Amino acid sequence: MIPEAVPDVAARDSEAAPTASRGSGQRVTRQRRAVSAALDDLDDFVSTQELHRVLLDRGASVSLPTAYRILQSMADDGLVDVLRNADNEAVYRRCAVEHHHHHLLCTECGTAVEIEAPAVEQWAGRVAAEHGFTDAAHTVEIQGVCPECTARRAAS
């Protein structure tokens, strides 16, 4: 990929679209587009630091604090999935589906499988209602060892 060159502030500002396509109305800046493009090219979950290295390797000038802010706003807008890895560090990946879903996460290799869980949705709604909560949200991550890592363990 050829890095973008932004000759001056006026050119950079003219590149910004007024708002993101969905979500909180974030401006679509050159930095946000660079983060989004990098996520599109990655299959696995990535930490902010790892994504920042990818951006630097591509010649994109996005500071680490800006990368953190962009990823958080993308997560808030539902554009990326966020999980916690074994070190309790937030890791991000472009959502493969655009509706609410959950994950099975391998604790050894990091493989994540997106799953639908209607029973969890019903349970969460019922528990919230029983306690008088409205507008309740939830996140479910099921952690374990994937079939490939289980086979690798058995072979060792």
KOLTORPA-531257 format. One record per residue: x negated, y, z of N, C-alpha, C, O in turn. Coordinates in nm, 2 decimals. Each point is the difference from the previous one (the first is absolute). Layout:
! KOLTORPA-531257
X_Y_Z_X_Y_Z_X_Y_Z_X_Y_Z $
...
This chain:
! KOLTORPA-531257
-0.08_-0.12_0.00_0.08_0.12_0.00_-0.09_0.12_0.00_-0.10_0.01_0.07 $
0.14_0.09_-0.15_-0.08_0.13_0.00_0.05_0.09_0.10_0.12_0.03_0.01 $
-0.21_0.02_0.08_0.05_0.09_0.10_0.05_0.13_-0.06_-0.04_0.05_-0.10 $
0.14_0.01_0.17_0.06_0.13_-0.04_-0.10_0.11_0.03_-0.06_0.00_0.11 $
0.05_0.09_-0.19_-0.08_0.12_0.02_0.10_0.12_0.01_0.08_0.02_-0.09 $
-0.09_0.05_0.20_0.09_0.12_0.02_-0.09_0.12_0.00_-0.07_0.02_0.10 $
0.08_0.06_-0.20_-0.10_0.11_-0.02_0.02_0.11_0.10_-0.10_0.06_0.04 $
0.22_-0.02_0.00_0.02_0.10_0.10_0.13_-0.01_0.07_0.08_-0.09_-0.03 $
-0.07_0.18_0.13_0.12_-0.01_0.09_0.13_0.02_-0.08_0.10_-0.07_0.02 $
-0.10_0.16_-0.12_0.12_0.02_-0.08_0.04_-0.12_-0.07_0.12_-0.04_-0.01 $
-0.21_-0.03_-0.05_0.03_-0.12_-0.08_0.04_-0.11_0.10_0.10_-0.07_-0.03 $
-0.16_0.06_0.15_0.04_-0.10_0.10_0.15_0.03_0.04_0.08_-0.09_0.01 $
-0.05_0.21_0.02_0.13_0.04_0.05_0.11_-0.03_-0.11_0.11_-0.04_0.03 $
-0.15_0.07_-0.16_0.10_-0.02_-0.10_0.02_-0.15_-0.03_0.10_-0.04_-0.06 $
-0.19_-0.05_0.11_0.03_-0.14_-0.01_0.10_-0.06_0.10_0.05_-0.11_-0.02 $
-0.02_0.19_0.12_0.08_-0.06_0.11_0.15_0.01_-0.05_0.05_0.11_-0.04 $
0.02_-0.22_0.05_0.14_0.00_-0.03_0.07_0.05_0.13_-0.06_0.00_0.11 $
0.18_0.04_-0.12_0.07_0.06_0.12_0.01_-0.10_0.11_-0.02_0.04_0.12 $
0.07_-0.16_-0.14_0.02_-0.09_0.11_-0.02_-0.15_-0.05_-0.01_-0.02_-0.12 $
0.00_-0.07_0.22_-0.02_-0.14_-0.03_0.14_-0.05_-0.06_0.10_0.07_0.02 $
-0.11_-0.19_-0.08_0.12_-0.05_-0.06_0.10_-0.05_0.10_0.12_0.00_-0.03 $
-0.16_-0.04_0.14_0.10_-0.04_0.11_-0.07_0.03_0.13_-0.12_0.00_0.01 $
0.20_0.02_0.09_-0.05_0.02_0.14_0.01_0.14_0.05_0.10_0.06_-0.02 $
-0.21_-0.01_0.08_0.01_0.12_0.08_-0.02_0.13_-0.08_-0.01_0.10_0.06 $
-0.01_-0.11_-0.19_-0.02_0.11_-0.08_-0.14_0.05_0.00_-0.02_0.12_-0.01 $
-0.07_-0.21_0.03_-0.15_0.04_0.00_-0.03_0.05_-0.14_0.04_-0.06_-0.10 $
-0.13_0.16_0.09_-0.05_0.04_-0.13_-0.09_-0.11_-0.06_-0.08_-0.06_0.08 $
0.09_0.04_-0.20_-0.08_-0.10_-0.07_-0.13_0.07_-0.05_-0.01_0.05_-0.11 $
-0.09_-0.06_0.20_-0.13_0.07_-0.03_-0.09_-0.10_-0.07_0.02_-0.12_-0.02 $
-0.13_0.18_-0.03_-0.11_-0.08_-0.06_-0.05_-0.11_0.09_-0.02_-0.11_-0.04 $
0.01_0.14_0.17_-0.05_-0.09_0.10_0.10_-0.11_0.02_-0.03_-0.12_0.01 $
0.16_0.15_0.00_0.11_-0.10_0.02_0.00_-0.09_-0.12_0.02_-0.12_0.01 $
-0.03_0.18_-0.13_0.00_-0.09_-0.12_-0.12_-0.09_0.00_0.01_-0.12_-0.04 $
-0.13_0.16_0.09_-0.12_-0.08_0.00_0.02_-0.12_0.10_-0.03_-0.11_-0.03 $
0.09_0.14_0.15_0.03_-0.10_0.10_0.10_-0.10_-0.06_-0.02_-0.12_0.01 $
0.12_0.17_-0.08_0.11_-0.09_-0.05_-0.06_-0.09_-0.11_0.03_-0.12_-0.01 $
-0.11_0.18_-0.08_-0.06_-0.08_-0.11_-0.09_-0.11_0.06_0.00_-0.11_-0.05 $
-0.08_0.14_0.15_-0.09_-0.10_0.07_0.08_-0.11_0.06_-0.03_-0.12_-0.02 $
0.14_0.15_0.08_0.09_-0.10_0.06_0.06_-0.09_-0.11_0.02_-0.12_0.02 $
0.02_0.18_-0.13_0.05_-0.07_-0.11_-0.09_-0.11_-0.05_0.04_-0.11_-0.05 $
-0.17_0.14_0.06_-0.11_-0.09_-0.05_-0.04_-0.11_0.10_-0.07_-0.09_-0.04 $
0.12_0.10_0.16_-0.05_-0.09_0.11_0.12_-0.10_0.03_0.11_0.04_0.01 $
-0.15_-0.16_0.00_0.10_-0.11_0.03_0.02_-0.02_0.15_0.11_-0.04_0.05 $
-0.22_0.06_0.03_0.00_-0.03_0.14_0.02_0.12_0.09_-0.01_0.12_-0.05 $
0.04_-0.14_0.17_0.01_0.11_0.10_-0.14_0.06_0.02_-0.10_-0.07_-0.01 $
0.10_0.20_0.03_-0.13_0.07_0.01_0.01_0.10_0.11_0.11_0.07_0.02 $
-0.22_-0.05_0.06_0.00_0.10_0.10_-0.02_0.14_-0.07_-0.04_0.01_-0.11 $
0.06_0.09_0.19_-0.02_0.14_-0.06_-0.15_0.02_-0.03_-0.03_0.05_-0.11 $
-0.06_-0.10_0.19_-0.14_0.01_-0.03_-0.04_-0.08_-0.12_-0.07_0.05_-0.09 $
0.13_-0.17_0.07_-0.03_-0.08_-0.12_0.05_0.08_-0.13_-0.06_0.00_-0.10 $
0.18_0.05_0.11_0.06_0.07_-0.11_-0.08_0.13_-0.03_-0.02_0.03_-0.12 $
-0.03_0.04_0.22_-0.08_0.11_-0.01_-0.13_-0.03_-0.08_-0.04_0.08_-0.09 $
-0.02_-0.19_0.12_-0.12_-0.05_-0.07_0.04_-0.02_-0.15_-0.08_0.03_-0.09 $
0.19_-0.10_0.06_0.04_-0.02_-0.14_0.02_0.13_-0.07_-0.04_0.02_-0.11 $
0.10_0.08_0.18_0.02_0.13_-0.06_-0.13_0.07_-0.03_-0.02_0.06_-0.11 $
-0.08_-0.07_0.20_-0.13_0.06_-0.02_-0.07_-0.07_-0.12_-0.06_0.07_-0.08 $
0.07_-0.20_0.07_-0.06_-0.08_-0.11_0.06_0.04_-0.13_-0.07_0.00_-0.10 $
0.19_0.05_0.10_0.07_0.04_-0.12_-0.03_0.15_-0.04_0.04_0.05_-0.10 $
-0.11_0.02_0.19_-0.03_0.14_-0.02_0.11_0.09_0.04_0.00_0.12_-0.03 $
0.10_-0.17_0.11_0.11_0.09_0.04_-0.04_0.07_0.13_-0.06_-0.06_0.09 $
0.09_0.19_-0.09_-0.04_0.08_0.12_0.12_0.01_0.09_0.08_0.09_0.00 $
-0.07_-0.19_0.09_0.11_-0.01_0.10_-0.07_-0.02_0.13_-0.07_-0.10_0.02 $
0.09_0.19_0.08_-0.07_-0.02_0.13_0.07_-0.11_0.07_0.11_-0.04_-0.02 $
-0.18_-0.02_0.12_0.06_-0.10_0.08_0.12_0.05_0.08_0.10_-0.08_0.00 $
-0.10_0.20_0.06_0.12_0.04_0.07_0.12_0.02_-0.10_0.11_-0.03_0.04 $
-0.14_0.07_-0.16_0.11_0.01_-0.10_0.05_-0.13_-0.04_0.12_-0.02_-0.02 $
-0.21_-0.08_0.00_0.05_-0.14_-0.03_0.09_-0.05_0.11_0.10_-0.06_-0.02 $
-0.14_0.09_0.15_0.09_-0.05_0.11_0.13_0.07_-0.01_0.10_-0.07_0.01 $
-0.09_0.20_-0.03_0.13_0.07_-0.01_0.08_-0.05_-0.12_0.12_-0.02_0.02 $
-0.18_0.00_-0.13_0.07_-0.05_-0.12_0.06_-0.14_0.03_0.12_-0.03_-0.03 $
-0.20_-0.06_0.08_0.05_-0.13_0.03_0.11_0.00_0.10_0.10_-0.08_-0.01 $
-0.11_0.16_0.11_0.11_0.01_0.10_0.12_0.05_-0.06_0.11_-0.05_0.02 $
-0.12_0.15_-0.11_0.12_0.06_-0.06_0.06_-0.11_-0.10_0.12_-0.01_-0.01 $
-0.20_-0.06_-0.06_0.05_-0.11_-0.09_0.07_-0.11_0.08_0.10_-0.05_-0.04 $
-0.16_0.02_0.16_0.07_-0.10_0.09_0.13_0.05_0.04_0.10_-0.07_0.00 $
-0.10_0.20_0.05_0.13_0.06_0.04_0.10_0.00_-0.11_0.12_-0.01_0.03 $
-0.16_0.03_-0.15_0.09_0.00_-0.12_0.04_-0.14_-0.05_0.08_-0.01_-0.09 $
-0.14_-0.09_0.15_0.03_-0.14_-0.04_-0.07_-0.04_-0.13_0.04_-0.09_-0.07 $
-0.15_0.16_0.03_-0.07_-0.03_-0.12_-0.11_-0.10_0.02_-0.05_-0.06_-0.10 $
0.00_0.04_0.22_-0.10_-0.10_0.04_0.05_-0.08_0.12_0.07_0.05_0.08 $
-0.12_-0.17_-0.08_0.02_-0.09_0.12_-0.12_0.03_0.09_-0.11_0.03_-0.04 $
0.14_-0.03_0.17_-0.11_0.02_0.11_0.01_-0.12_0.09_0.11_-0.03_0.05 $
-0.23_-0.03_-0.03_-0.01_-0.11_0.10_-0.11_0.03_0.09_-0.08_0.09_-0.03 $
0.06_-0.16_0.13_-0.11_0.01_0.09_-0.09_-0.13_-0.02_0.06_-0.11_0.01 $
-0.19_0.13_-0.03_-0.08_-0.12_-0.02_-0.05_-0.05_0.13_0.05_0.04_0.11 $
-0.13_-0.14_-0.11_-0.05_-0.07_0.13_-0.06_0.10_0.09_0.00_-0.02_0.13 $
-0.06_0.13_-0.18_-0.07_0.10_0.09_0.10_0.11_0.03_-0.04_0.10_0.06 $
0.17_-0.12_-0.08_0.11_0.10_0.03_-0.02_0.13_-0.08_0.05_0.10_0.04 $
-0.12_-0.11_-0.16_-0.01_0.11_-0.09_0.11_0.00_-0.10_0.03_-0.11_-0.05 $
0.03_0.22_0.02_0.10_0.01_-0.10_-0.06_-0.02_-0.14_-0.10_0.05_-0.03 $
0.17_-0.14_-0.04_-0.04_-0.03_-0.14_0.12_0.02_-0.09_0.11_-0.02_0.04 $
-0.14_0.07_-0.16_0.11_0.04_-0.09_0.00_-0.08_-0.14_-0.11_-0.04_-0.04 $
0.22_0.03_-0.02_0.01_-0.06_-0.13_0.13_0.06_-0.07_0.10_0.02_0.07 $
-0.11_-0.01_-0.20_0.11_0.05_-0.07_0.12_-0.10_0.02_-0.03_-0.12_-0.01 $
0.15_0.16_0.03_0.11_-0.09_0.02_0.03_-0.06_-0.13_0.01_0.06_-0.11 $
0.01_-0.19_0.11_0.04_-0.08_-0.11_0.15_0.01_-0.02_0.05_-0.01_-0.12 $
0.02_0.04_0.22_0.15_0.01_0.00_0.04_0.14_0.06_-0.07_0.05_0.09 $
0.17_0.01_-0.14_0.04_0.13_0.05_0.11_0.00_0.10_0.05_0.11_0.04 $
-0.02_-0.22_0.02_0.10_0.00_0.11_-0.07_-0.06_0.12_-0.11_-0.05_0.00 $
0.18_0.06_0.11_-0.05_-0.05_0.13_-0.03_-0.15_0.00_0.08_-0.08_-0.05 $
-0.20_0.05_0.10_-0.04_-0.14_0.00_-0.10_-0.02_0.11_-0.04_0.09_0.07 $
0.00_-0.21_-0.05_-0.10_-0.04_0.11_-0.11_-0.08_-0.06_-0.01_-0.02_-0.13 $
-0.09_-0.02_0.21_-0.12_-0.06_-0.05_-0.04_-0.12_0.08_0.02_-0.01_0.12 $
-0.07_-0.09_-0.19_-0.08_-0.11_0.06_-0.15_0.04_-0.02_-0.03_0.03_-0.12 $
-0.05_-0.03_0.22_-0.14_0.05_-0.02_-0.09_-0.11_0.05_0.01_-0.04_0.12 $
-0.11_0.00_-0.20_-0.10_-0.10_0.04_-0.10_0.07_0.08_-0.06_0.10_-0.04 $
0.03_-0.15_0.16_-0.09_0.06_0.09_-0.15_-0.03_-0.04_-0.09_0.05_0.06 $
0.07_-0.14_-0.15_-0.13_-0.04_-0.05_-0.05_0.08_-0.12_-0.10_0.06_0.00 $
0.19_-0.07_-0.11_-0.05_0.07_-0.12_0.08_0.13_-0.03_-0.04_0.07_-0.09 $
0.14_-0.04_0.16_0.07_0.12_-0.02_0.11_-0.01_-0.10_0.07_0.11_-0.03 $
-0.04_-0.22_-0.03_0.10_-0.02_-0.10_0.14_0.04_0.06_0.03_-0.03_0.12 $
0.04_0.11_-0.19_0.13_0.05_0.05_0.11_-0.05_-0.10_-0.01_0.02_-0.12 $
0.12_-0.07_0.17_0.11_-0.04_-0.08_0.12_0.08_0.04_0.04_0.00_0.12 $
0.03_0.07_-0.21_0.11_0.07_0.03_0.12_-0.09_0.00_0.02_-0.08_-0.08 $
0.06_0.10_0.19_0.12_-0.09_0.02_0.12_0.08_0.03_0.00_0.11_0.05 $
0.12_-0.17_-0.09_0.13_0.05_0.04_0.04_-0.07_0.12_-0.03_-0.12_0.02 $
0.09_0.18_0.08_0.04_-0.06_0.12_0.14_0.05_0.05_0.01_0.08_0.09 $
0.10_-0.12_-0.16_0.13_0.05_0.03_0.04_-0.03_0.15_0.07_0.08_0.06 $
-0.12_-0.19_0.00_0.04_-0.03_0.14_-0.07_0.10_0.09_0.06_0.04_0.10 $
-0.18_0.00_-0.13_-0.07_0.10_0.08_0.07_0.14_-0.01_0.02_0.06_0.10 $
0.03_-0.03_-0.22_0.08_0.13_-0.02_0.12_0.00_0.09_0.03_0.10_0.07 $
0.04_-0.21_-0.07_0.13_-0.02_0.08_-0.04_0.01_0.15_0.07_0.07_0.07 $
-0.17_-0.14_-0.03_-0.04_0.00_0.14_-0.04_0.14_0.04_0.05_0.04_0.11 $
-0.13_0.03_-0.18_-0.05_0.13_0.03_0.12_0.10_0.02_0.01_0.08_0.09 $
0.08_-0.09_-0.19_0.12_0.09_0.01_0.09_-0.03_0.12_0.05_0.09_0.06 $
-0.03_-0.22_-0.03_0.08_-0.04_0.11_-0.07_0.04_0.13_0.07_0.06_0.09 $
-0.20_-0.08_-0.07_-0.07_0.04_0.12_0.01_0.15_0.02_0.02_0.05_0.11 $
-0.04_0.03_-0.22_0.00_0.14_0.01_0.14_0.05_0.05_0.01_0.08_0.09 $
0.09_-0.14_-0.16_0.14_0.04_0.03_0.04_-0.03_0.15_0.07_0.07_0.07 $
-0.12_-0.19_-0.03_0.03_-0.04_0.14_-0.06_0.10_0.10_0.06_0.01_0.11 $
-0.16_0.06_-0.14_-0.06_0.09_0.09_0.03_0.15_-0.04_-0.06_0.09_0.06 $
0.16_-0.07_-0.15_0.04_0.13_-0.03_-0.09_0.08_-0.10_0.02_0.12_-0.01 $
-0.11_-0.19_-0.05_-0.09_0.07_-0.09_0.06_0.01_-0.14_0.07_-0.09_-0.04 $
-0.10_0.20_-0.02_0.04_0.02_-0.14_-0.12_0.03_-0.08_-0.11_0.03_0.05 $
0.12_-0.04_-0.18_-0.11_0.03_-0.09_-0.13_-0.08_0.04_-0.11_0.06_-0.01 $
0.13_-0.18_0.05_-0.11_-0.08_0.05_-0.08_-0.05_-0.12_0.06_-0.04_-0.11 $
-0.19_0.03_0.12_-0.09_-0.05_-0.10_-0.09_-0.11_0.07_-0.01_0.00_0.12 $
-0.05_-0.08_-0.20_-0.09_-0.11_0.05_-0.10_-0.04_-0.10_0.01_0.02_-0.12 $
-0.12_-0.08_0.17_-0.10_-0.06_-0.08_-0.03_-0.14_0.06_-0.01_-0.02_0.12 $
0.01_-0.08_-0.21_-0.03_-0.13_0.04_-0.12_-0.06_-0.08_0.00_0.01_-0.13 $
-0.10_-0.05_0.20_-0.12_-0.07_-0.06_-0.01_-0.13_0.06_-0.01_-0.01_0.13 $
0.01_-0.10_-0.21_-0.02_-0.13_0.05_-0.15_-0.04_-0.03_-0.03_0.00_-0.12 $
-0.05_-0.03_0.22_-0.14_-0.03_-0.02_-0.02_-0.15_0.01_0.06_-0.06_0.09 $
-0.15_0.01_-0.17_-0.03_-0.14_0.00_-0.11_-0.03_-0.09_-0.08_0.09_-0.04 $
0.06_-0.21_0.00_-0.11_-0.04_-0.09_0.07_-0.06_-0.13_0.08_-0.09_0.01 $
-0.12_0.15_-0.12_0.06_-0.04_-0.13_-0.04_-0.14_-0.04_-0.09_-0.06_0.06 $
0.16_0.00_-0.15_-0.03_-0.14_-0.05_-0.15_-0.02_-0.04_-0.06_-0.10_0.03 $
0.01_0.20_-0.11_-0.14_-0.01_-0.05_-0.10_0.00_0.12_-0.09_-0.09_0.00 $
0.11_0.17_0.10_-0.09_0.01_0.11_0.01_-0.13_0.09_-0.09_-0.05_0.05 $
0.22_0.00_-0.04_0.02_-0.12_0.07_-0.07_-0.12_-0.06_-0.06_-0.08_0.07 $
0.07_0.07_-0.21_-0.07_-0.10_-0.07_-0.15_0.01_0.02_-0.07_-0.10_0.01 $
0.02_0.22_-0.02_-0.14_0.03_0.02_-0.05_-0.05_0.13_-0.11_-0.06_0.02 $
0.19_0.09_0.09_-0.03_-0.04_0.13_-0.01_-0.15_0.01_-0.09_-0.06_0.06 $
0.19_-0.01_-0.12_0.01_-0.14_0.01_-0.12_-0.07_-0.08_-0.05_-0.11_0.05 $
0.00_0.17_-0.15_-0.11_-0.05_-0.08_-0.13_0.02_0.07_-0.10_-0.07_-0.03 $
0.09_0.16_0.13_-0.13_0.03_0.06_-0.03_-0.10_0.11_-0.10_0.01_0.07 $
